[in-house]
Amino acid sequence: MHCGRCGTQNDDNARFCSECGADLSPVNPAAVPVQPVQPVQPIQPATAVVPIAPTHINKNNVLCCVGFYGALASIVLLGTTAPIFFVISIIGLIQSKKKKELGRGLAIAGIIITSVLMFVYITGIIAGLIKRDY
């Protein structure tokens, strides 16, 4: 006997469908038309979609790099360009935090190097001025 709800073939003496549990006893066999039911096709699982991570997260901020390497160049230039690269390093540090980019360590190193160079440069100028007074 076929189940009227899901179409599963059941034992002729069964009272309930073995698949869906529907009542198989006919109310009035002449009044209930039996229509063949197509078997249910299994649903194929969907393939997983892997999101692609944004590429901007893993790159260094340009101003952080410029500030650091400029600070190193300021050592060779006797600290004359230190104030410029000090400002560039600070701007790079702020931008890297906002954009969540790498390079904050380079910016901090650039700030430290240029700060020391400016201190030494200004101290040397002051010492030279004081020495001339004698």
DRENTOR-744972 format. One record per atom (N, C-alpha, C): residue number from 1; residue in one letter; x, y, z negated. Coordinates in pm, whole numbers, plus 50000, padded with zeros to 5 digits. Each point is the difference from the previous one (the first is absolute). Example, Ala and Ser with C-alpha at 12.3 -4.5 7.8 and 13.67 -1.06 7.14 Angstrom:
<sites>
{site 1 a {51319 49431 49220}}
{site 1 a {49911 50119 50000}}
{site 1 a {50090 50120 50000}}
{site 2 s {49965 50105 50072}}
{site 2 s {50082 50119 49994}}
{site 2 s {49923 50109 49927}}
</sites>
This chain:
<sites>
{site 1 m {50085 49884 50000}}
{site 1 m {49915 50116 50000}}
{site 1 m {50090 50123 50000}}
{site 2 h {49966 50101 50082}}
{site 2 h {50074 50126 50009}}
{site 2 h {49939 50100 49902}}
{site 3 c {50090 50076 49937}}
{site 3 c {49956 50107 49910}}
{site 3 c {49945 50115 50082}}
{site 4 g {49885 50053 49961}}
{site 4 g {49939 50111 50072}}
{site 4 g {50072 50132 49977}}
{site 5 r {50079 50009 49896}}
{site 5 r {50070 50125 49970}}
{site 5 r {50138 50005 50065}}
{site 6 c {50084 49895 49979}}
{site 6 c {50138 50007 50049}}
{site 6 c {50029 49903 50114}}
{site 7 g {49911 49905 50028}}
{site 7 g {50017 49907 50111}}
{site 7 g {50085 49879 49970}}
{site 8 t {50036 49978 49875}}
{site 8 t {50084 49886 49962}}
{site 8 t {49919 49871 50007}}
{site 9 q {50061 49894 50054}}
{site 9 q {49937 49868 50005}}
{site 9 q {50005 49939 49861}}
{site 10 n {49883 49962 49945}}
{site 10 n {49989 49942 49867}}
{site 10 n {49938 49861 50010}}
{site 11 d {50008 49927 49890}}
{site 11 d {49938 49868 49990}}
{site 11 d {49848 50015 50014}}
{site 12 d {49933 49905 50063}}
{site 12 d {49855 50011 50021}}
{site 12 d {49922 50001 49870}}
{site 13 n {50051 49942 49894}}
{site 13 n {49930 49995 49872}}
{site 13 n {50040 50117 49907}}
{site 14 a {50089 50088 50045}}
{site 14 a {50047 50110 49914}}
{site 14 a {49889 50102 49981}}
{site 15 r {49992 50056 49877}}
{site 15 r {49899 50102 49971}}
{site 15 r {50059 50140 50016}}
{site 16 f {50134 50010 49984}}
{site 16 f {50067 50129 50012}}
{site 16 f {50119 49987 50094}}
{site 17 c {50033 50109 50068}}
{site 17 c {50112 50003 50094}}
{site 17 c {50131 49986 49923}}
{site 18 s {50091 49918 50048}}
{site 18 s {50128 49980 49934}}
{site 18 s {50095 50118 50021}}
{site 19 e {49972 50086 50096}}
{site 19 e {50086 50116 50028}}
{site 19 e {49952 50127 49931}}
{site 20 c {49873 50037 50023}}
{site 20 c {49951 50128 49948}}
{site 20 c {49901 49985 49885}}
{site 21 g {49951 49879 49973}}
{site 21 g {49910 49977 49888}}
{site 21 g {49854 50030 50030}}
{site 22 a {49966 50022 50127}}
{site 22 a {49861 50031 50037}}
{site 22 a {49911 49877 49980}}
{site 23 d {49872 50027 49970}}
{site 23 d {49902 49893 49983}}
{site 23 d {49972 49936 50135}}
{site 24 l {50015 49865 50010}}
{site 24 l {49982 49930 50127}}
{site 24 l {49863 49934 50013}}
{site 25 s {49921 50002 49892}}
{site 25 s {49869 49935 50010}}
{site 25 s {49907 50089 50082}}
{site 26 p {49938 49945 50105}}
{site 26 p {49914 50082 50086}}
{site 26 p {49869 50033 49929}}
{site 27 v {49957 50127 50012}}
{site 27 v {49875 50045 49941}}
{site 27 v {49886 49942 50083}}
{site 28 n {50000 50028 50124}}
{site 28 n {49905 49946 50096}}
{site 28 n {50080 49979 50127}}
{site 29 p {50032 49875 50034}}
{site 29 p {50090 49977 50113}}
{site 29 p {49947 50057 50131}}
{site 30 a {49872 50006 50018}}
{site 30 a {49945 50053 50125}}
{site 30 a {50009 50151 50005}}
{site 31 a {49996 50067 49883}}
{site 31 a {49999 50146 49998}}
{site 31 a {50140 50060 50007}}
{site 32 v {50103 49924 49964}}
{site 32 v {50135 50053 49998}}
{site 32 v {50074 49954 50125}}
{site 33 p {50024 50091 50094}}
{site 33 p {50076 49960 50119}}
{site 33 p {50148 49988 49964}}
{site 34 v {50060 49898 50052}}
{site 34 v {50142 49977 49973}}
{site 34 v {50079 50051 50120}}
{site 35 q {50088 50093 49974}}
{site 35 q {50085 50053 50105}}
{site 35 q {50142 49956 49972}}
{site 36 p {50069 49956 50101}}
{site 36 p {50140 49963 49976}}
{site 36 p {50082 50125 49965}}
{site 37 v {50083 49987 49902}}
{site 37 v {50082 50111 49953}}
{site 37 v {50144 49975 50043}}
{site 38 q {50062 50103 50052}}
{site 38 q {50140 49989 50040}}
{site 38 q {50088 49992 49876}}
{site 39 p {50100 49914 50000}}
{site 39 p {50090 49994 49885}}
{site 39 p {50077 50131 49985}}
{site 40 v {50028 50034 49877}}
{site 40 v {50071 50123 49970}}
{site 40 v {50148 49980 50030}}
{site 41 q {50057 50095 50077}}
{site 41 q {50142 49995 50032}}
{site 41 q {50080 50061 49885}}
{site 42 p {50110 49937 49963}}
{site 42 p {50081 50059 49893}}
{site 42 p {50063 50133 50045}}
{site 43 i {50010 50091 49908}}
{site 43 i {50057 50132 50029}}
{site 43 i {50152 49991 49987}}
{site 44 q {50068 50050 50103}}
{site 44 q {50146 50001 49998}}
{site 44 q {50048 50112 49908}}
{site 45 p {50098 49973 49916}}
{site 45 p {50050 50107 49912}}
{site 45 p {50071 50108 50083}}
{site 46 a {49981 50123 49958}}
{site 46 a {50063 50111 50070}}
{site 46 a {50148 50004 49967}}
{site 47 t {50079 50044 50096}}
{site 47 t {50142 50012 49974}}
{site 47 t {50026 50124 49915}}
{site 48 a {50094 49990 49912}}
{site 48 a {50030 50110 49909}}
{site 48 a {50070 50113 50075}}
{site 49 v {49962 50122 49968}}
{site 49 v {50063 50117 50059}}
{site 49 v {50101 50054 49900}}
{site 50 v {50124 50008 50041}}
{site 50 v {50105 50050 49913}}
{site 50 v {50023 50147 50031}}
{site 51 p {49978 50089 49901}}
{site 51 p {50021 50142 50028}}
{site 51 p {50148 50030 50019}}
{site 52 i {50028 50094 50088}}
{site 52 i {50137 50042 50025}}
{site 52 i {50031 50118 49909}}
{site 53 a {50109 49989 49929}}
{site 53 a {50038 50105 49905}}
{site 53 a {50045 50124 50076}}
{site 54 p {49969 50117 49948}}
{site 54 p {50048 50122 50066}}
{site 54 p {50152 50004 50001}}
{site 55 t {50057 50050 50110}}
{site 55 t {50144 50001 50013}}
{site 55 t {50065 50120 49934}}
{site 56 h {49924 50105 49970}}
{site 56 h {50061 50120 49945}}
{site 56 h {50047 49982 49856}}
{site 57 i {49956 49895 49933}}
{site 57 i {50036 49980 49860}}
{site 57 i {50147 49959 49986}}
{site 58 n {50053 49926 50095}}
{site 58 n {50134 49945 49985}}
{site 58 n {50110 50084 50064}}
{site 59 k {49976 50125 50033}}
{site 59 k {50106 50079 50061}}
{site 59 k {50045 50109 49904}}
{site 60 n {50124 50041 50017}}
{site 60 n {50056 50106 49917}}
{site 60 n {49949 50135 50047}}
{site 61 n {49981 50090 49905}}
{site 61 n {49963 50137 50034}}
{site 61 n {50125 50068 50058}}
{site 62 v {49984 50068 50111}}
{site 62 v {50112 50060 50071}}
{site 62 v {50067 50108 49916}}
{site 63 l {49921 50082 49933}}
{site 63 l {50058 50109 49921}}
{site 63 l {50080 49947 49881}}
{site 64 c {49960 49887 49945}}
{site 64 c {50077 49939 49891}}
{site 64 c {50139 49962 50050}}
{site 65 c {50005 49939 50118}}
{site 65 c {50128 49960 50059}}
{site 65 c {50085 50122 50035}}
{site 66 v {49938 50102 50061}}
{site 66 v {50073 50121 50037}}
{site 66 v {50055 50069 49875}}
{site 67 g {49920 50007 49895}}
{site 67 g {50045 50063 49876}}
{site 67 g {50119 49929 49939}}
{site 68 f {49996 49865 50000}}
{site 68 f {50109 49923 49940}}
{site 68 f {50128 50012 50082}}
{site 69 y {49990 49974 50130}}
{site 69 y {50121 50004 50084}}
{site 69 y {50053 50143 50015}}
{site 70 g {49911 50097 49994}}
{site 70 g {50045 50139 49999}}
{site 70 g {50074 50035 49872}}
{site 71 a {49953 49943 49888}}
{site 71 a {50070 50021 49872}}
{site 71 a {50140 49941 50006}}
{site 72 l {50014 49883 50063}}
{site 72 l {50134 49942 50015}}
{site 72 l {50087 50086 50089}}
{site 73 a {49941 50056 50105}}
{site 73 a {50076 50089 50089}}
{site 73 a {50038 50128 49927}}
{site 74 s {49917 50043 49905}}
{site 74 s {50031 50121 49923}}
{site 74 s {50126 49984 49916}}
{site 75 i {50031 49877 49963}}
{site 75 i {50124 49976 49924}}
{site 75 i {50119 50037 50087}}
{site 76 v {49995 49958 50126}}
{site 76 v {50110 50031 50092}}
{site 76 v {50005 50150 50030}}
{site 77 l {49881 50062 50004}}
{site 77 l {49992 50143 50032}}
{site 77 l {50013 50087 49875}}
{site 78 l {50050 49943 49893}}
{site 78 l {50027 50070 49873}}
{site 78 l {49875 50064 49939}}
{site 79 g {49885 49939 50019}}
{site 79 g {49878 50044 49934}}
{site 79 g {49930 50119 50064}}
{site 80 t {50046 50045 50115}}
{site 80 t {49939 50118 50060}}
{site 80 t {49859 49974 50052}}
{site 81 t {49972 49878 50041}}
{site 81 t {49866 49967 50052}}
{site 81 t {49913 49931 49895}}
{site 82 a {50047 49990 49879}}
{site 82 a {49928 49929 49893}}
{site 82 a {49860 50055 49975}}
{site 83 p {49979 50134 49996}}
{site 83 p {49864 50049 49974}}
{site 83 p {49898 49958 50107}}
{site 84 i {50045 49995 50124}}
{site 84 i {49910 49959 50108}}
{site 84 i {49956 49855 49981}}
{site 85 f {50095 49913 49975}}
{site 85 f {49966 49858 49986}}
{site 85 f {49934 49970 49866}}
{site 86 f {50018 50087 49901}}
{site 86 f {49927 49989 49874}}
{site 86 f {49850 50017 50026}}
{site 87 v {49965 50103 50075}}
{site 87 v {49860 50027 50033}}
{site 87 v {49943 49889 50087}}
{site 88 i {50076 49954 50099}}
{site 88 i {49953 49892 50089}}
{site 88 i {49975 49873 49919}}
{site 89 s {50087 49969 49904}}
{site 89 s {49982 49880 49917}}
{site 89 s {49873 50009 49915}}
{site 90 i {49972 50118 49947}}
{site 90 i {49878 50017 49919}}
{site 90 i {49876 49984 50086}}
{site 91 i {50000 50060 50120}}
{site 91 i {49885 49986 50090}}
{site 91 i {49982 49854 50041}}
{site 92 g {50110 49931 50028}}
{site 92 g {49993 49857 50035}}
{site 92 g {49945 49915 49888}}
{site 93 l {50039 50031 49877}}
{site 93 l {49949 49926 49883}}
{site 93 l {49849 50018 49987}}
{site 94 i {49952 50122 50017}}
{site 94 i {49856 50026 49990}}
{site 94 i {49924 49930 50112}}
{site 95 q {50051 50008 50123}}
{site 95 q {49933 49936 50113}}
{site 95 q {49998 49849 49987}}
{site 96 s {50109 49941 49952}}
{site 96 s {50004 49854 49989}}
{site 96 s {49900 49949 49898}}
{site 97 k {49974 50079 49895}}
{site 97 k {49899 49961 49902}}
{site 97 k {49861 50008 50060}}
{site 98 k {49972 50107 50075}}
{site 98 k {49868 50018 50060}}
{site 98 k {49970 49895 50106}}
{site 99 k {50098 49970 50084}}
{site 99 k {49980 49906 50111}}
{site 99 k {50031 49856 49963}}
{site 100 k {50045 49978 49877}}
{site 100 k {50036 49867 49951}}
{site 100 k {50107 49936 50088}}
{site 101 e {50102 50078 50031}}
{site 101 e {50111 49952 50081}}
{site 101 e {50120 49973 49910}}
{site 102 l {50097 49930 50055}}
{site 102 l {50123 49972 49928}}
{site 102 l {50094 50119 50009}}
{site 103 g {50106 50000 49920}}
{site 103 g {50102 50104 50008}}
{site 103 g {50004 50091 49879}}
{site 104 r {49916 49973 49901}}
{site 104 r {50000 50086 49881}}
{site 104 r {50135 49999 49929}}
{site 105 g {50064 49884 49997}}
{site 105 g {50131 49989 49935}}
{site 105 g {50104 50085 50073}}
{site 106 l {49994 50001 50133}}
{site 106 l {50092 50083 50077}}
{site 106 l {49977 50148 49970}}
{site 107 a {49873 50039 49990}}
{site 107 a {49968 50140 49971}}
{site 107 a {50050 50039 49861}}
{site 108 i {49981 49914 49903}}
{site 108 i {50046 50029 49864}}
{site 108 i {50152 50009 49996}}
{site 109 a {50068 49909 50072}}
{site 109 a {50146 50006 50006}}
{site 109 a {50045 50129 50068}}
{site 110 g {49930 50043 50105}}
{site 110 g {50033 50125 50067}}
{site 110 g {49982 50119 49908}}
{site 111 i {49894 49997 49919}}
{site 111 i {49976 50110 49905}}
{site 111 i {50112 50006 49895}}
{site 112 i {50040 49883 49951}}
{site 112 i {50105 49996 49897}}
{site 112 i {50134 50048 50058}}
{site 113 i {50036 49949 50117}}
{site 113 i {50128 50038 50061}}
{site 113 i {50005 50150 50029}}
{site 114 t {49893 50052 50060}}
{site 114 t {50000 50142 50033}}
{site 114 t {49996 50087 49875}}
{site 115 s {49933 49953 49896}}
{site 115 s {49997 50077 49874}}
{site 115 s {50140 50010 49941}}
{site 116 v {50073 49889 49998}}
{site 116 v {50137 50001 49948}}
{site 116 v {50088 50090 50086}}
{site 117 l {49987 49990 50132}}
{site 117 l {50080 50083 50089}}
{site 117 l {49971 50149 49980}}
{site 118 m {49872 50035 49985}}
{site 118 m {49966 50140 49979}}
{site 118 m {50053 50049 49866}}
{site 119 f {49993 49915 49898}}
{site 119 f {50054 50038 49868}}
{site 119 f {50149 50025 50010}}
{site 120 v {50071 49908 50064}}
{site 120 v {50145 50015 50013}}
{site 120 v {50033 50123 50085}}
{site 121 y {49926 50021 50107}}
{site 121 y {50025 50113 50090}}
{site 121 y {49977 50133 49928}}
{site 122 i {49888 50010 49929}}
{site 122 i {49968 50124 49927}}
{site 122 i {50097 50021 49885}}
{site 123 t {50036 49892 49929}}
{site 123 t {50097 50010 49892}}
{site 123 t {50135 50046 50053}}
{site 124 g {50041 49952 50115}}
{site 124 g {50126 50042 50062}}
{site 124 g {49997 50147 50038}}
{site 125 i {49886 50047 50052}}
{site 125 i {49989 50142 50036}}
{site 125 i {50009 50086 49875}}
{site 126 i {49928 49961 49895}}
{site 126 i {50002 50077 49875}}
{site 126 i {50140 49999 49938}}
{site 127 a {50064 49885 50003}}
{site 127 a {50136 49991 49945}}
{site 127 a {50097 50087 50080}}
{site 128 g {49983 50006 50128}}
{site 128 g {50085 50084 50084}}
{site 128 g {49976 50147 49972}}
{site 129 l {49876 50038 49975}}
{site 129 l {49971 50140 49968}}
{site 129 l {50057 50039 49864}}
{site 130 i {49990 49908 49903}}
{site 130 i {50051 50029 49866}}
{site 130 i {50152 50009 50002}}
{site 131 k {50066 49915 50077}}
{site 131 k {50145 49999 50007}}
{site 131 k {50052 50131 50061}}
{site 132 r {49926 50059 50092}}
{site 132 r {50045 50123 50064}}
{site 132 r {49996 50119 49906}}
{site 133 d {49919 49993 49897}}
{site 133 d {49987 50112 49907}}
{site 133 d {50126 50020 49916}}
{site 134 y {50083 49903 49983}}
{site 134 y {50119 50011 49915}}
{site 134 y {50104 50081 50066}}
</sites>
